[in-house]
Amino acid sequence: MIPTPDLLGLYYPSKELATPGANLPDRVVGTGSTLLNINTSSLTQATDYWNGAVGFFCGNSTATLRGVTFHVRKWDKENGRLQITSPLPVVPVAGDVFKLFVGGKTASSQEVLAMKVSGKQPEVDAVTGPNVTGVTIRKASAMLGEGTLNLRYNATTKALTILMGTTGDYGPETFLTADAQNVAVYNKDLAGFILVDVVFASLRASGTFTDTFTLTIPKGNLIPNFEGYETNDGFGRTRYHLVVAKNKATAALDAMNCFSIWSGKPAGNTSIISSNYGQSYTAPQMMTVSNASTWPTRGFWIRNKTRNDLRYVDYRSGNSLYTKAIDWGWLTFKMGQIAITPGMTLGNAATPSVTAIVDQVILSSGSWAGGDATGTLHLKKYTSGSSFTTTGNIYLGNDIAATGNGTSMRGYRGLQAQYWYSNDIIEPTSDIDLGVNLPVGGYYRDPIDEKTTPDGVTFGLYPSQDECMIVEALLGSESVGIWMRQTILDGTQARENIDGSLQFAWY
């Protein structure tokens, strides 16, 4: 049997959980919290352990906070304080309850929050309507999309149906026969659904009734927004977050075959470049396209589909795009003998003509102590002039740290920067790259913090179903880790409504 969409579960992981499938513990707010600080005595880990964590308030918290997510900037154990990145809608009060997850390693039993229903997060704040009695919405699938949800109950047939939008056909009937929990009701496309709890005795005895709700995408529940503080130090960075996908079918042979994953991206149709566009490594540039009227106005990535290359648009004015210089890239190395770590400045000589700051270090073999470390350096603030070269030394100050194992490349997110030509096809593209992480003994990669790459995970851009990442099959009860990587360029301003959604298909 092919598993239905409601049998795909997405779960929050966290590195502090000891066993797969464990509960995310409830944490309790203490006194003296503010809009930007959550005080708590519920966390015992050392200072900075929870840096980069994402959390949300539970259903037994202040009504305005239920389902609200937050991103931790810094955890201070001495003062019992979580400093968060964006202000909460109201000040938490003592006794409010939240959950918190950070890093990878272990999948919890907590499913990722899905769509909001008329401003509520139904997983933590149950949603009911005035007309369809006895039915409580517990989840609204992201596959429904944003818009108007109609929930209809026919008392004669004891059937529930749903419709997205104001016109068209309702989905198939779901017949109610007794009290039940997590009953799936499907849209007409058989992909989008809601889960409901049913109290049979409270259903209407006769007639047909409809309730209308508004579905919206919750923000920041997996991929936090750019929050301004990210780049006020003048340096870009990458961030990594894990979600675990599970086939909840109990029979192993009920497989999700050709399990495919791709990421959401901003709205905007394809367009073409009006003239040739070079590769500036030192200064922003302007390009003109045929029609960008449906594109975002600031802070978004564009992809040249003809060249498979990326640029970052600071802002758009009509059909004119103002892009950042290409000062990121990568360099493979060998014979590493002095440990290179993120944040260090490298040169191609003791008196360098080229310098760069290390964003990530990916070791593939050997060790620094043994003098044979081999791997890849992801670079930023990469100056112009020339390149790090094959067999050329890589310097830390006056000391040789390693030797180049190939000519350094310029470009963003692992794609080599190229010359763009008139009539090349371009479009807005996803903010995130994806990588698969198969569990070992039920555990996933566990990075040091959200800004350190998970070991052994290869990332790529998968912006559509036609260009998706494929896992051969996900058998019943099997799970797979999906790592998301954000690349945040230096000088990037705070930005709302980043599309960090994941989309799936199987047969």
Stockholm file with secondary structure:
# STOCKHOLM 1.0

chainA/1-507         MIPTPDLLGLYYPSKELATPGANLPDRVVGTGSTLLNINTSSLTQATDYWNGAVGFFCGNSTATLRGVTFHVRKWDKENGRLQITSPLPVVPVAGDVFKLFVGGKTASSQEVLAMKVSGKQPEVDAVTGPNVTGVTIRKASAMLGEGTLNLRYNATTKALTILMGTTGDYGPETFLTADAQNVAVYNKDLAGFILVDVVFASLRASGTFTDTFTLTIPKGNLIPNFEGYETNDGFGRTRYHLVVAKNKATAALDAMNCFSIWSGKPAGNTSIISSNYGQSYTAPQMMTVSNASTWPTRGFWIRNKTRNDLRYVDYRSGNSLYTKAIDWGWLTFKMGQIAITPGMTLGNAATPSVTAIVDQVILSSGSWAGGDATGTLHLKKYTSGSSFTTTGNIYLGNDIAATGNGTSMRGYRGLQAQYWYSNDIIEPTSDIDLGVNLPVGGYYRDPIDEKTTPDGVTFGLYPSQDECMIVEALLGSESVGIWMRQTILDGTQARENIDGSLQFAWY
#=GR chainA/1-507 SS CCCCGGGEEEEEECTTCSSTTBCCCCEEBCSSCCSSEEEBSSCCSCTTTTTTCEEEECTTSCGGGBTCEEEEEEEETTTTEEEESSCCSSCCCTTCEEEEECSSSBEEEEECCCCEETTBCTTTSCBCCSSSTTEEEEEECGGGCSEEEEEEEETTTTEEEEEESSSSCCCCCEECCSCEEEEEEECTTSSCEEEEEECGGGSCSSSEEEEEEEEECCSSSSSCCBCSGGGTTSCCEEEEEEEEEEECCSSTTSCEEEEEEEECCCSCCCEEBSSCBCCCSSSCEEEEBSCCTTSCSEEEEEEETTTTEEEEEEEEETTEEEECCCCCEEEEEEEECSCCCTTCEEESSSSCSCEEEEEEEEEEESCTTTTCEEEEEEEESCCSSCCCCTTCEEEETTEEEEEESSCCEECSTTCCCCCBCTTCEEEEECSEEEEEECCBTTBCCCCSSTTSCCTTCCCBCCCBTTBCEEEEEECTTCEEEEEEEEEECTTCCCBCCCCCCEEEECC
#=GC SS_cons         CCCCGGGEEEEEECTTCSSTTBCCCCEEBCSSCCSSEEEBSSCCSCTTTTTTCEEEECTTSCGGGBTCEEEEEEEETTTTEEEESSCCSSCCCTTCEEEEECSSSBEEEEECCCCEETTBCTTTSCBCCSSSTTEEEEEECGGGCSEEEEEEEETTTTEEEEEESSSSCCCCCEECCSCEEEEEEECTTSSCEEEEEECGGGSCSSSEEEEEEEEECCSSSSSCCBCSGGGTTSCCEEEEEEEEEEECCSSTTSCEEEEEEEECCCSCCCEEBSSCBCCCSSSCEEEEBSCCTTSCSEEEEEEETTTTEEEEEEEEETTEEEECCCCCEEEEEEEECSCCCTTCEEESSSSCSCEEEEEEEEEEESCTTTTCEEEEEEEESCCSSCCCCTTCEEEETTEEEEEESSCCEECSTTCCCCCBCTTCEEEEECSEEEEEECCBTTBCCCCSSTTSCCTTCCCBCCCBTTBCEEEEEECTTCEEEEEEEEEECTTCCCBCCCCCCEEEECC
//
